[in-house]
Amino acid sequence: MASLESAIAGESSTSSSPSSGPVTASTPVDPRDLLEDHILPKLDPAFLRYFVDVVSKQTPAHLIPLENVRANPEKYRSPAAIDTSKCERVSDHVVSSQDGANITVRVYHPDPQKFGPGPYPVHMNHHGGGFVLGDLYSEGQLCLSMREAGVTVVDVNYRHCPETIWGKCIQDAWAALNWVRDVSSTLNINPVSVSIGGVSAGAHISIVLQHMARDAGIPLRLCLASVPPATDGLSYQYYTDSPFASFHEFNRAPILPWKRIQYFGRFTMPPDKLPELRRMWPDWWLCPIRANNWAGLCDTFIRTAEVDPLRDEGEAYGMKLVAGGTRVTFKRYLGSPHTFMYLPFMKQKEEYDQDAIQALRIAHGLQ
């Protein structure tokens, strides 16, 4: 692994990006010219090298028109994105949402040679992407990894903004959760051993579902929420609107800076749409940390990244759960930016995968 000193000295010269091909630095780049002084020493050296060699040479994500992304999704997918549609024991299914729209879910069954014939516990996964980006490729690697716990993983490709108004994503996820329980015998899963989770926007969806499931009397074994936004930060006018220190400290983070959050906000919670959104949905859907009832919620594993503007609100959500009597596990991955779980060269990503497997095995009684 590169040291912080070697990265600062510009000793890293060549790297590759899964989406943009090889990048060669002919002139050493000093990361002190790219990152603020208080952020630089907090970053893991492996990520810092990647940031210098790859990320800093790409067009900033908030400057890429959304129509370009929609027209060429392969170019803009994350480093973890893979096509798993041809993998063994993977199948796609169509689910009808509350308004009749169809969404696709991808089901990953574990290996019966390793885990027996089933029925298997099931884990619902909701990908990240600011409620704007992402698809069934985005977290394919994570889903393949999680099924190594001996659970069936259902990856939910909920609808995105701006093509669909914000909040339909939660209805889609709720429909998928109920569909899984309804067709449990067909899927060879145990309908009373269900967990939910997701990354970033997907974690926001998951923590809303956590409350909805409690209210509907649907038992959940675990909510596995990673780098969760727990407020309506996408509607902020300024980053200083946030009451959380990490939102201020990392407003110029190398991943998910304030300008990127504003980019997602333009498509999800723009000022002209906010009154309509607040009429359509409960306030706590937009801002889960403002939920009224914190009793009787399922066990939760909150995973945050140290160098992430969303860090403190995710942990604050977890503390609200604790105060309400929920058993919560916290882990903050040091040196990590918001999407570290998508970066295969980081040791924290390997930890993240193993932590998920272990948490799912414990939650579903597979130890």
C-alpha positions as CSV (number, residue, x, y, z in Angstrom):
1,M,0.0,0.0,0.0
2,A,1.2,3.5,-0.8
3,S,2.1,5.7,2.2
4,L,0.6,9.1,2.6
5,E,4.1,10.6,2.2
6,S,4.7,8.8,-1.1
7,A,1.3,9.9,-2.5
8,I,2.1,13.5,-1.5
9,A,5.5,13.3,-3.1
10,G,3.8,12.3,-6.4
11,E,5.5,8.9,-6.5
12,S,2.3,7.3,-7.8
13,S,2.3,7.7,-11.6
14,T,0.0,5.1,-13.2
15,S,-3.3,3.7,-12.3
16,S,-6.5,2.6,-14.1
17,S,-10.2,3.4,-13.8
18,P,-12.8,0.7,-14.4
19,S,-14.8,3.2,-16.4
20,S,-12.3,5.4,-18.1
21,G,-9.3,3.2,-19.0
22,P,-5.7,3.7,-18.0
23,V,-4.6,7.1,-16.7
24,T,-0.9,8.1,-16.7
25,A,0.4,11.0,-14.8
26,S,3.2,12.4,-16.8
27,T,3.7,15.2,-14.2
28,P,3.4,14.4,-10.6
29,V,0.4,15.8,-8.9
30,D,0.6,17.2,-5.3
31,P,-2.7,16.2,-3.6
32,R,-2.3,19.3,-1.4
33,D,-3.3,21.2,-4.5
34,L,-6.5,19.2,-4.8
35,L,-7.7,18.6,-1.2
36,E,-8.1,20.8,1.8
37,D,-5.5,20.5,4.5
38,H,-7.9,19.1,7.2
39,I,-9.1,16.3,4.8
40,L,-5.8,15.1,3.4
41,P,-4.3,13.4,6.5
42,K,-7.6,11.6,7.2
43,L,-7.6,9.7,3.9
44,D,-6.3,6.2,3.5
45,P,-3.2,6.3,1.3
46,A,-4.6,3.7,-1.1
47,F,-7.6,5.9,-1.8
48,L,-5.4,9.0,-1.9
49,R,-3.3,7.5,-4.7
50,Y,-6.5,6.5,-6.6
51,F,-7.9,10.0,-6.2
52,V,-4.7,11.6,-7.5
53,D,-4.1,9.2,-10.4
54,V,-7.7,8.8,-11.5
55,V,-10.5,10.8,-9.9
56,S,-8.7,14.2,-10.2
57,K,-8.2,13.7,-13.9
58,Q,-11.8,13.1,-14.7
59,T,-14.6,15.6,-15.2
60,P,-16.1,16.4,-11.8
61,A,-19.3,14.3,-11.6
62,H,-21.5,17.3,-10.8
63,L,-20.6,18.8,-14.2
64,I,-21.7,15.8,-16.3
65,P,-25.1,16.4,-17.8
66,L,-27.6,13.7,-16.7
67,E,-28.6,13.1,-20.3
68,N,-25.0,12.0,-21.0
69,V,-25.2,9.5,-18.2
70,R,-28.6,8.2,-19.3
71,A,-27.3,7.8,-22.9
72,N,-24.1,6.0,-21.9
73,P,-24.5,4.3,-18.5
74,E,-21.6,2.0,-19.0
75,K,-19.2,4.9,-19.1
76,Y,-20.3,6.2,-15.7
77,R,-20.9,3.1,-13.7
78,S,-19.0,2.6,-10.4
79,P,-15.8,0.5,-10.1
80,A,-17.9,-2.3,-8.5
81,A,-20.5,-2.5,-11.2
82,I,-20.6,-5.8,-13.0
83,D,-23.2,-7.7,-15.1
84,T,-24.3,-10.7,-13.0
85,S,-27.2,-11.7,-15.2
86,K,-25.4,-14.7,-16.5
87,C,-24.0,-15.9,-13.1
88,E,-25.1,-19.2,-11.6
89,R,-28.3,-19.0,-9.5
90,V,-29.1,-15.5,-10.6
91,S,-32.5,-14.6,-12.1
92,D,-34.5,-11.5,-12.8
93,H,-38.2,-11.0,-11.9
94,V,-40.8,-8.3,-12.5
95,V,-42.6,-6.7,-9.5
96,S,-45.6,-4.4,-9.8
97,S,-45.4,-1.3,-7.6
98,Q,-48.4,0.4,-5.9
99,D,-49.2,2.5,-8.9
100,G,-49.0,-0.4,-11.3
101,A,-45.5,0.4,-12.6
102,N,-43.2,-2.5,-13.1
103,I,-39.7,-2.7,-11.7
104,T,-37.1,-5.4,-12.0
105,V,-35.5,-7.3,-9.1
106,R,-32.5,-9.5,-9.4
107,V,-32.5,-12.6,-7.2
108,Y,-29.2,-14.2,-6.1
109,H,-29.5,-17.7,-4.5
110,P,-26.7,-19.2,-2.5
111,D,-24.9,-22.4,-3.5
112,P,-26.9,-25.4,-2.2
113,Q,-23.7,-27.5,-2.2
114,K,-22.5,-25.1,0.6
115,F,-25.6,-24.0,2.3
116,G,-28.1,-26.9,1.8
117,P,-31.4,-27.0,-0.1
118,G,-33.2,-24.1,1.6
119,P,-35.6,-22.5,2.1
120,Y,-33.1,-19.7,2.7
121,P,-33.3,-16.4,4.6
122,V,-33.6,-13.4,2.3
123,H,-31.8,-10.0,2.3
124,M,-33.3,-7.1,0.3
125,N,-30.6,-4.8,-1.2
126,H,-31.2,-1.2,-2.4
127,H,-28.4,0.4,-4.4
128,G,-27.0,3.8,-4.0
129,G,-26.9,6.7,-6.5
130,G,-28.6,9.7,-5.0
131,F,-32.0,8.4,-6.0
132,V,-30.9,9.4,-9.6
133,L,-28.3,6.9,-10.6
134,G,-27.8,3.1,-10.3
135,D,-29.1,-0.1,-11.7
136,L,-28.8,-3.9,-11.4
137,Y,-25.1,-3.6,-12.3
138,S,-24.2,-1.1,-9.6
139,E,-23.9,-3.5,-6.6
140,G,-23.7,-6.8,-8.4
141,Q,-20.4,-7.6,-6.7
142,L,-21.8,-6.7,-3.3
143,C,-24.8,-9.0,-3.9
144,L,-22.6,-11.9,-4.9
145,S,-20.6,-11.4,-1.8
146,M,-23.6,-11.2,0.6
147,R,-25.1,-14.4,-0.7
148,E,-22.0,-16.1,0.7
149,A,-23.6,-15.7,4.1
150,G,-26.0,-18.4,3.0
151,V,-28.9,-16.0,2.2
152,T,-30.8,-15.2,-0.9
153,V,-30.2,-11.6,-1.9
154,V,-32.9,-9.6,-3.8
155,D,-31.5,-6.5,-5.5
156,V,-34.2,-4.0,-6.1
157,N,-34.0,-1.7,-9.1
158,Y,-36.4,1.0,-7.9
159,R,-37.4,3.9,-10.1
160,H,-35.2,7.0,-10.2
161,C,-35.6,10.8,-10.4
162,P,-36.3,12.9,-12.3
163,E,-38.2,10.5,-14.6
164,T,-40.2,9.5,-11.5
165,I,-41.0,11.8,-8.6
166,W,-39.1,11.2,-5.4
167,G,-40.9,8.9,-3.1
168,K,-41.9,6.3,-5.7
169,C,-38.6,4.7,-4.9
170,I,-39.9,3.9,-1.4
171,Q,-43.2,2.5,-2.8
172,D,-41.2,0.3,-5.2
173,A,-39.0,-1.0,-2.4
174,W,-42.1,-1.7,-0.2
175,A,-43.8,-3.5,-3.1
176,A,-40.6,-5.7,-3.5
177,L,-40.5,-6.5,0.2
178,N,-44.1,-7.7,0.1
179,W,-43.6,-9.5,-3.2
180,V,-40.8,-11.5,-1.7
181,R,-43.0,-12.6,1.2
182,D,-45.9,-13.4,-1.2
183,V,-43.8,-15.6,-3.5
184,S,-41.6,-17.1,-0.8
185,S,-42.4,-20.7,-1.7
186,T,-41.6,-20.1,-5.4
187,L,-38.3,-18.4,-4.5
188,N,-37.4,-21.1,-1.9
189,I,-37.0,-18.5,0.9
190,N,-38.1,-18.3,4.5
191,P,-40.6,-15.4,4.7
192,V,-40.1,-14.9,8.4
193,S,-36.3,-14.5,8.0
194,V,-36.0,-11.2,6.1
195,S,-33.4,-8.5,6.4
196,I,-33.1,-5.2,4.4
197,G,-30.2,-2.9,3.6
198,G,-28.6,-0.6,1.1
199,V,-25.9,2.0,0.4
200,S,-26.4,5.7,0.6
201,A,-29.8,6.5,-1.1
202,G,-30.5,2.8,-0.8
203,A,-29.8,3.0,3.0
204,H,-32.2,5.9,3.2
205,I,-34.9,3.7,1.6
206,S,-34.0,0.9,4.0
207,I,-34.4,2.9,7.2
208,V,-37.8,4.2,6.0
209,L,-38.8,0.6,5.3
210,Q,-37.6,-0.3,8.8
211,H,-40.4,1.9,10.2
212,M,-43.0,0.8,7.6
213,A,-42.4,-2.9,8.4
214,R,-42.7,-2.3,12.1
215,D,-46.0,-0.5,11.5
216,A,-47.3,-3.2,9.3
217,G,-46.3,-6.0,11.7
218,I,-43.7,-7.4,9.3
219,P,-40.8,-8.9,11.3
220,L,-37.3,-8.0,10.1
221,R,-34.1,-9.6,11.3
222,L,-31.8,-6.7,10.5
223,C,-31.5,-3.3,8.8
224,L,-28.0,-3.1,7.2
225,A,-27.7,0.6,6.5
226,S,-24.4,1.9,4.9
227,V,-23.5,5.6,4.8
228,P,-27.1,6.5,5.2
229,P,-28.5,10.0,4.6
230,A,-31.0,10.4,7.5
231,T,-32.1,13.9,6.7
232,D,-33.6,15.9,3.8
233,G,-30.2,17.2,2.9
234,L,-31.0,17.1,-0.8
235,S,-33.3,20.0,-0.3
236,Y,-30.8,22.2,1.5
237,Q,-30.0,25.6,-0.1
238,Y,-26.6,25.7,1.5
239,Y,-24.4,23.1,3.1
240,T,-24.5,25.2,6.3
241,D,-28.2,24.3,6.6
242,S,-27.2,21.0,8.0
243,P,-26.9,20.7,11.8
244,F,-24.2,18.0,11.5
245,A,-20.5,18.8,11.8
246,S,-19.4,16.2,9.2
247,F,-21.6,17.9,6.6
248,H,-19.6,21.1,7.1
249,E,-16.2,19.5,7.6
250,F,-16.4,17.5,4.4
251,N,-18.4,19.8,2.1
252,R,-15.4,19.6,-0.2
253,A,-14.8,15.8,0.3
254,P,-13.1,13.9,-2.6
255,I,-16.3,11.9,-3.0
256,L,-19.8,13.3,-2.5
257,P,-18.9,16.9,-2.0
258,W,-21.6,19.5,-1.5
259,K,-21.7,20.3,-5.3
260,R,-22.5,16.6,-5.9
261,I,-25.2,16.6,-3.3
262,Q,-26.7,19.7,-5.0
263,Y,-26.6,17.9,-8.3
264,F,-28.7,15.1,-6.9
265,G,-30.9,17.6,-5.2
266,R,-31.8,19.3,-8.5
267,F,-33.4,16.1,-9.7
268,T,-35.0,14.9,-6.5
269,M,-36.0,17.7,-4.2
270,P,-35.8,21.0,-6.1
271,P,-37.4,24.0,-4.4
272,D,-40.3,24.1,-6.9
273,K,-41.2,20.5,-6.1
274,L,-40.7,20.5,-2.4
275,P,-44.3,21.6,-1.5
276,E,-45.7,18.8,-3.6
277,L,-43.3,16.3,-2.1
278,R,-44.2,17.3,1.4
279,R,-47.9,17.0,0.6
280,M,-47.5,13.5,-1.0
281,W,-45.3,11.8,1.6
282,P,-44.9,11.7,5.4
283,D,-42.2,14.1,6.6
284,W,-40.1,11.3,8.0
285,W,-39.9,9.7,4.5
286,L,-37.9,12.8,3.5
287,C,-36.1,13.0,6.8
288,P,-36.1,9.7,8.7
289,I,-34.4,11.1,11.7
290,R,-37.6,13.1,12.4
291,A,-39.7,9.9,12.7
292,N,-42.1,10.0,15.6
293,N,-42.1,6.4,16.8
294,W,-38.7,4.7,17.7
295,A,-40.1,1.7,19.5
296,G,-40.1,-1.8,18.3
297,L,-37.7,-1.4,15.4
298,C,-35.5,-4.3,14.2
299,D,-31.8,-4.8,15.0
300,T,-29.6,-2.4,12.9
301,F,-26.0,-2.2,11.7
302,I,-25.0,1.4,10.9
303,R,-21.9,1.6,8.8
304,T,-20.4,5.0,8.1
305,A,-17.2,6.4,6.4
306,E,-14.9,8.7,8.2
307,V,-14.4,11.2,5.4
308,D,-18.1,11.6,4.4
309,P,-20.4,14.5,4.9
310,L,-23.2,12.0,5.8
311,R,-21.3,10.4,8.5
312,D,-22.7,12.2,11.5
313,E,-26.4,12.1,10.5
314,G,-26.1,8.4,9.9
315,E,-24.7,7.8,13.4
316,A,-27.2,10.2,14.9
317,Y,-30.0,8.1,13.3
318,G,-28.4,5.1,15.0
319,M,-28.4,6.8,18.4
320,K,-32.1,7.6,18.0
321,L,-32.7,3.9,17.5
322,V,-30.6,3.1,20.6
323,A,-32.7,5.6,22.7
324,G,-35.8,3.9,21.4
325,G,-34.6,0.5,22.6
326,T,-33.2,-1.0,19.4
327,R,-30.0,-3.0,19.4
328,V,-27.6,-1.2,17.1
329,T,-24.1,-2.0,15.9
330,F,-22.0,0.9,14.7
331,K,-18.8,0.8,12.6
332,R,-17.0,3.8,11.2
333,Y,-14.5,2.8,8.4
334,L,-11.5,5.1,9.0
335,G,-9.7,6.7,6.1
336,S,-12.7,6.0,3.8
337,P,-14.8,8.3,1.6
338,H,-18.5,7.9,1.0
339,T,-18.3,5.1,-1.7
340,F,-15.4,3.1,-0.4
341,M,-17.4,-0.1,-0.6
342,Y,-17.2,0.2,-4.4
343,L,-13.4,0.4,-4.5
344,P,-11.8,-3.1,-4.7
345,F,-8.3,-1.8,-3.9
346,M,-9.2,-0.6,-0.4
347,K,-8.7,-2.9,2.6
348,Q,-11.8,-1.2,4.1
349,K,-13.9,-2.6,1.2
350,E,-12.7,-6.1,2.0
351,E,-13.6,-5.5,5.7
352,Y,-17.0,-4.2,4.6
353,D,-17.8,-7.4,2.6
354,Q,-16.8,-9.6,5.5
355,D,-18.7,-7.5,8.0
356,A,-21.9,-7.9,5.9
357,I,-21.5,-11.6,5.7
358,Q,-21.0,-12.0,9.4
359,A,-23.8,-9.6,10.3
360,L,-26.2,-11.5,8.0
361,R,-25.2,-14.9,9.4
362,I,-25.8,-13.7,12.9
363,A,-29.1,-12.0,12.2
364,H,-30.5,-15.0,10.3
365,G,-29.2,-17.6,12.8
366,L,-26.7,-19.2,10.4
367,Q,-23.8,-19.2,12.8
